[in-house]
C-alpha cells in the first residue's frame, strides 16, 4: 500500500474509532438520563447503511467518514409531541445535560486508558536509550557514548522514545534537568543537563540534536556510499569501503569521520586512512581538502565521502511490556502524564514558548503519523490512537461555543444565575465559536502544508 493510500486509510479508521466512542458516550448517558436519541451517525452526509433500533434510534454509517454525531429530541430544533416532551434534551435538568455533554470527552479518556493498557500488554518494541554520540550541551554536561539513560527528572525512560518525550518539556521551558545514567562502567550517576543554555531559536522539532544527543541506533556505519568527484578521496576510496582508522585514531561509525578529518586538516599534511575492502585491510594516503559549506557561511575540511542512502535501521532492542494486571495502573499513570504534557503544550503555545506550527496538527499530518505508527506494528498504532483520543477529549473540553466545553460553560452559567443562558447570547456565542474553529482549522491546514513543503 502506498504512503498516500495508507495515510488515507488509517486516517479514516482512526477517526471512525475515536468519533464512534465519543458519540457513543453522549448516546449512552443520554439514554440513561431518559433523553430520546433520534439518530446515531458515524460519518456525515448521505447514509450508506442504516437501521432503526427497538428504542427508536436510527443507527447509520454515512458517506463522509470524517466525524459523526448524535441527534437528540429537542424542542428548540423541531416541534415535539406533548407525549414525548419529557424525553426532550432541553427538558432534562441542568445536571443531566452536563452529564450528557461531558460523556463524550469522558468516553475518549476511557478509550485512551484502554488503548494504552492494550499497548502495554502487547508490548511496544523500541530502541534502548543508549547514547551513541554527544556534542554541545550534552557533551558539556558529561554524557558520553555508551551511557544508558535510565531517567529524566522524575520519569523513568526504558526506551529512546521515552527519553525524547521526557526531554521535550524541559527543553521548551529551557530548564536544567537531572538525567540518571548508567555509564559504560555500570556506575549509576546523575548528570545535570544544562538546557537553559539552549539558544532561543533552536529547532523545537528536533530536541535531541539541538542538545547534542544522538542515540546509538541512528549512528551510521563507517561505510562509503558515494565519493565526490574531484575530492580528496576521489580515485582512492571506493563505494563499499569501510573506514577503520584515520591517522591512527579508530573509526567506529560514520559520525567519527568528521572530527578526525577536521583535526587532520588543521594539523596539515597527509595521513594514512585505513579501510577494509573486499576482506582486505588497506592503508591509503590522502590529505583532506577545504570545502565550502552549503549555505556559504564558511569552509570545512573534508575527504569528500558520503554514507550509503536509505540504510535500514537496526533491529529494535527494547520492549515496554507489562502483565495484564500490572498494566492497569501503568496505563492510568500514563494518561495522567500525557494529559499534563498536552495541557502544558497548549499553555506554552499561548505564552509563545512553543511555535504554533509545532502545536496544531491538521488531517494531513495526523494521517501521515497514523500511517507511520501503524507500519511499525499494532502496539505503535495503539499508541498514536490513544494520543489522538486524549487530544480529542482535551480539545472538546475547551470552553469554545460549538464544542462540548462551550456547552458545559453555558450550563455552569445556568447553575450560577438560576436560569438558562438567553437564546441571543447562545447565538452570539455560536458565531464566536464558529470563527474560532474556522481559524483553528485554517491554522491546522497551514501547518500541514508547511510540513509538506519542509
C-alpha positions in Angstrom: 0.0 0.0 0.0 1.4 3.4 -1.0 2.1 6.0 1.6 -0.8 8.2 0.3 -3.4 5.4 0.4 -2.1 4.1 3.7 -2.4 7.5 5.2 -5.9 8.0 4.0 -6.9 4.5 5.2 -5.5 4.9 8.7 -7.0 8.4 9.0 -10.5 7.0 8.2 -10.0 4.1 10.6 -8.7 6.3 13.4 -11.4 9.0 13.1 -14.0 6.3 12.8 -12.9 4.6 16.1 -12.4 7.9 18.0 -15.6 9.6 16.9 -17.7 6.5 17.4 -16.6 6.2 21.0 -17.1 9.9 21.6 -20.6 9.9 20.3 -21.4 6.6 22.0 -20.5 8.4 25.3 -23.2 11.0 24.6 -25.7 8.4 23.4 -25.2 6.0 26.4 -25.6 8.7 29.1 -28.5 10.4 27.2 -30.4 7.1 27.2 -29.6 6.6 30.9 -30.9 10.1 31.6 -34.2 9.5 29.9 -33.4 11.6 26.8 -34.6 10.1 23.4 -31.9 9.8 20.8 -33.2 10.1 17.2 -30.1 9.3 15.2 -26.6 7.9 15.9 -24.4 8.5 12.8 -20.9 7.5 12.1 -19.9 10.0 9.4 -21.7 12.8 7.7 -23.9 13.2 4.6 -26.0 10.6 2.8 -26.4 7.3 4.7 -24.7 4.3 3.2 -26.3 2.0 5.7 -29.0 2.5 8.3 -31.5 0.7 10.5 -33.9 1.6 13.2 -33.4 0.0 16.6 -36.0 -1.1 19.1 -35.5 2.1 21.1 -36.5 4.1 18.0 -33.0 5.4 17.3 -31.8 5.3 13.7 -28.2 3.9 13.5 -26.3 4.8 10.3 -23.0 4.9 8.6 -22.8 8.0 6.4 -20.8 8.8 3.2 -18.2 11.2 4.6 -16.2 9.3 7.3 -14.6 12.3 8.9 -16.7 12.6 12.1 -20.2 11.7 13.4 -23.0 12.9 15.5 -25.8 12.1 17.9 -29.2 13.8 17.3 -31.4 14.0 20.3 -35.0 15.0 20.7 -35.0 18.8 21.3 -37.9 21.3 21.3 -35.5 24.0 20.1 -34.9 22.2 16.8 -38.4 20.8 15.9 -41.9 20.6 17.4 -42.2 17.7 19.9 -45.5 15.9 20.7 -46.6 16.5 24.3 -46.5 12.8 24.9 -42.7 12.8 24.3 -41.9 16.2 25.7 -40.4 14.7 28.9 -37.8 12.9 26.7 -36.5 16.1 25.1 -33.0 17.2 25.8 -33.9 20.7 26.7 -36.4 19.5 29.3 -33.7 17.5 31.2 -32.3 19.0 34.4 -29.1 21.0 34.1 -27.1 18.3 35.8 -28.4 15.7 33.3 -27.4 17.9 30.4 -24.0 18.4 32.0 -23.6 14.6 32.3 -24.7 14.0 28.7 -22.4 16.6 27.2 -19.4 15.6 29.4 -19.9 12.0 28.4 -18.2 12.4 25.0 -14.8 13.6 26.3 -15.0 11.1 29.2 -15.6 8.3 26.7 -12.4 9.3 24.9 -10.5 9.3 28.2 -11.7 5.8 28.9 -10.8 4.7 25.4 -7.3 6.3 25.9 -6.8 4.2 29.1 -8.0 1.0 27.4 -5.7 1.6 24.3 -2.6 2.2 26.5 -3.4 -0.8 28.6 -3.6 -3.0 25.4 -0.4 -1.4 24.1 1.5 -2.3 27.3 0.1 -5.8 27.4 1.1 -6.4 23.7 4.4 -4.7 24.3 5.8 -1.8 22.3 9.1 -2.5 20.6 11.6 0.3 20.6 15.3 1.1 20.9 17.3 1.0 24.1 18.1 4.5 25.5 21.8 4.2 24.8 23.8 7.3 23.8 25.7 6.9 20.5 27.4 10.3 20.3 27.4 13.6 22.1 28.4 17.2 21.4 27.4 20.7 22.6 25.3 20.8 25.7 25.1 17.0 26.2 28.8 16.6 26.0 29.5 19.6 28.3 27.0 18.0 30.8 29.1 14.9 31.0 27.0 12.5 28.8 29.2 10.1 26.8 28.8 7.5 24.1 27.6 4.2 25.6 25.7 5.8 28.5 22.3 4.3 29.1 19.7 7.0 30.1 17.6 5.5 32.9 15.5 8.5 33.7 15.0 12.2 33.0 13.9 14.2 36.1 11.4 12.0 37.9 10.4 10.0 34.9 11.9 6.6 34.1 13.0 6.2 30.4 13.1 2.5 29.4 13.2 3.4 25.7 14.6 6.1 23.5 11.1 7.4 22.7 10.6 7.9 26.5 13.9 9.9 26.6 12.7 12.2 23.9 9.2 12.7 25.5 10.8 13.4 28.9 13.3 15.9 27.5 10.7 17.8 25.4 9.0 20.0 28.2 12.3 20.8 29.9 13.8 21.9 26.6 10.8 24.0 25.6 11.0 25.7 29.0 14.8 25.9 28.9 15.1 24.4 32.3 18.0 22.4 33.5 17.1 18.8 34.2 18.8 15.9 36.0 19.5 12.8 33.9 20.0 9.5 35.6 22.6 7.4 33.7 24.3 4.0 33.8 27.7 4.6 32.3 29.9 2.1 30.4 31.5 1.0 33.8 28.0 0.1 35.1 28.1 3.0 37.5 24.8 4.9 38.3 25.4 8.6 38.1 23.4 11.8 37.7 24.2 14.3 35.0 22.8 17.9 35.1 21.7 18.6 31.6 22.0 22.4 31.1 19.0 23.0 28.9 19.0 26.7 29.9 21.9 27.1 27.5 19.7 26.2 24.5 19.6 29.1 22.0 16.3 30.9 21.6 15.9 29.8 18.0 16.7 26.1 18.4 14.6 23.7 16.2 11.8 22.6 18.5 11.0 19.6 16.3 14.5 18.1 16.8 15.2 18.4 20.5 17.9 15.7 20.8 20.1 17.1 18.0 19.7 20.6 19.4 21.0 19.3 22.8 23.8 17.4 21.0 22.5 14.0 21.8 22.4 11.2 19.2 21.1 7.7 20.0 23.2 4.6 19.3 20.7 3.2 16.8 20.8 6.2 14.5 24.6 6.2 14.1 25.6 5.2 10.6 28.3 2.5 9.9 31.6 4.0 8.6 30.9 2.7 5.0 31.5 4.8 1.9 28.3 5.2 -0.1 29.5 7.8 -2.5 32.8 9.6 -3.4 32.5 13.2 -4.6 34.3 13.8 -7.9 37.4 15.9 -7.6 37.5 15.4 -3.8 40.5 14.3 -1.7 39.1 10.7 -1.7 38.3 10.6 -5.5 40.2 7.7 -7.1 41.5 6.5 -3.7 38.4 5.4 -1.8 35.6 3.4 -3.4 31.9 2.7 -2.7 31.6 -0.1 -0.1 34.9 0.7 1.7 34.6 0.5 5.5 36.9 3.1 7.2 38.5 1.7 10.3 41.0 4.4 11.3 42.2 7.9 10.3 45.7 9.0 11.2 45.9 6.2 13.8 42.6 7.1 15.5 39.9 4.4 15.3 36.7 4.9 13.4 33.6 3.1 14.7 30.8 4.9 13.0 30.4 7.4 10.1 29.9 10.3 12.6 33.5 9.7 13.8 35.0 10.7 10.5 34.1 14.5 10.6 36.0 15.4 13.8 39.0 13.3 12.8 39.2 14.9 9.4 38.9 18.4 10.9 41.8 17.7 13.2 43.9 16.2 10.4 43.2 19.2 8.2 44.1 21.7 10.9 47.4 19.8 11.5 48.2 19.9 7.8 49.9 17.3 5.5 48.8 13.8 4.6 47.9 10.8 6.7 47.0 7.2 6.4 43.3 6.2 6.2 42.8 2.6 7.0 39.9 0.8 5.3 38.5 -2.7 4.7 37.8 -3.6 1.1 36.6 -7.0 -0.1 38.0 -8.6 3.0 41.4 -6.9 2.8 42.8 -4.2 5.1 44.4 -1.3 3.2 46.2 1.8 4.3 45.7 4.6 1.9 47.4 8.0 2.0 45.4 11.2 1.5 45.0 14.8 2.6 41.7 16.5 3.3 40.6 19.5 1.2 38.9 22.7 2.2 35.2 22.6 1.1 32.5 25.3 1.2 29.5 24.9 3.5 26.3 24.5 1.6 24.9 27.8 3.0 28.1 29.6 2.0 28.8 30.7 5.6 32.3 29.2 5.7 34.5 26.2 4.9 35.5 22.9 6.5 38.0 20.1 5.9 36.6 17.1 4.0 37.6 13.8 2.3 34.5 14.0 0.1 32.7 10.8 1.1 29.1 10.3 1.9 27.3 7.4 3.7 25.0 5.0 1.8 21.5 6.3 1.2 18.3 4.7 2.7 20.1 2.4 5.1 17.7 0.3 7.2 17.6 0.9 10.9 19.0 -1.9 13.1 16.5 -4.2 14.9 14.8 -2.8 17.9 16.3 -4.0 21.1 13.9 -2.9 23.9 10.3 -3.6 24.7 7.8 -1.8 27.0 5.6 -4.7 28.2 3.6 -5.4 31.4 1.3 -8.2 32.5 -2.4 -7.7 32.2 -2.9 -6.7 35.8 0.3 -4.6 36.2 -0.6 -2.7 33.0 -3.7 -1.2 34.6 -2.1 1.3 37.0 0.7 2.0 34.4 -2.0 2.9 31.8 -3.7 5.3 34.3 -0.4 6.9 35.2 0.5 7.3 31.5 -2.8 9.0 30.8 -2.2 11.4 33.7 1.3 12.2 32.4 0.2 12.6 28.8 -2.7 14.9 29.9 -0.2 17.1 31.8 2.0 17.2 28.7 -0.7 18.1 26.3 -2.2 20.8 28.6 1.3 22.1 29.1 1.8 22.3 25.4 -1.4 24.3 24.9 -0.2 26.7 27.7 3.2 27.1 26.1 1.6 27.9 22.7 -0.4 30.7 24.3 2.7 32.1 26.1 4.9 31.8 23.0 7.3 29.3 24.4 6.5 26.8 21.6 5.9 27.6 18.0 2.3 27.4 16.9 3.3 25.2 13.9 4.5 22.6 16.4 1.3 22.6 18.4 -1.7 22.4 16.0 -1.8 19.5 13.5 -4.2 19.1 10.7 -5.7 16.0 9.0 -2.7 15.6 6.6 -0.2 15.4 9.5 -2.4 13.2 11.5 -2.9 10.8 8.6 0.8 10.6 7.9 1.5 10.0 11.6 -1.1 7.3 11.8 0.3 5.5 8.8 3.8 5.7 10.1 2.9 4.4 13.5 0.7 1.6 12.0 3.5 0.5 9.8 5.5 -0.3 13.0 3.0 -2.7 14.4 -0.1 -2.9 16.5 1.4 -1.6 19.7 2.6 1.6 18.0 -0.7 2.2 16.3 -2.5 1.8 19.6 -0.1 4.5 21.0 -1.0 7.1 18.3 -4.7 6.2 18.6 -4.5 6.7 22.4 -2.8 10.1 21.9 -5.4 11.2 19.4 -8.2 10.1 21.7 -6.8 12.1 24.6 -6.2 15.1 22.3 -9.9 14.9 21.2 -11.1 14.8 24.8 -9.0 17.8 25.8 -9.9 19.8 22.6 -13.6 19.2 23.2 -13.4 20.4 26.8 -12.0 23.8 25.7 -14.7 26.5 26.6 -15.4 27.3 23.0 -19.1 27.5 21.8 -20.0 24.7 19.5 -17.6 22.3 21.4 -18.7 20.3 24.4 -16.7 22.6 26.6 -18.7 25.6 25.3 -22.0 23.9 26.2 -20.6 23.0 29.7 -19.8 26.7 30.1 -23.4 27.6 29.3 -24.7 25.1 31.9 -22.3 26.3 34.6 -23.6 29.8 34.0 -27.1 28.5 34.2 -26.3 26.9 37.6 -24.9 30.2 38.9 -27.7 32.5 37.6 -30.5 30.1 38.1 -31.9 30.3 34.5 -30.6 29.2 31.1 -28.4 31.5 29.0 -30.6 33.6 26.7 -31.1 32.5 23.1 -29.5 35.7 21.9 -26.3 35.0 23.9 -26.2 31.4 22.7 -26.5 32.5 19.0 -23.7 35.1 19.5 -21.6 32.5 21.2 -22.1 30.2 18.3 -20.8 32.8 15.8 -17.8 33.4 18.0 -17.2 29.6 18.3 -17.6 29.2 14.6 -15.0 31.9 13.9 -12.5 30.4 16.4 -12.9 26.9 15.0 -12.6 28.2 11.4 -9.3 30.0 12.5 -8.1 26.8 14.2 -8.8 24.7 11.1 -7.1 27.2 8.9 -4.1 27.2 11.1 -4.1 23.4 11.1 -4.2 23.2 7.3 -1.5 25.9 7.0 0.8 23.8 9.3 0.1 20.7 7.2 1.1 22.5 4.1 4.2 23.9 5.8 5.3 20.4 6.9 4.8 19.1 3.4 6.9 21.9 2.0 9.6 21.2 4.6 
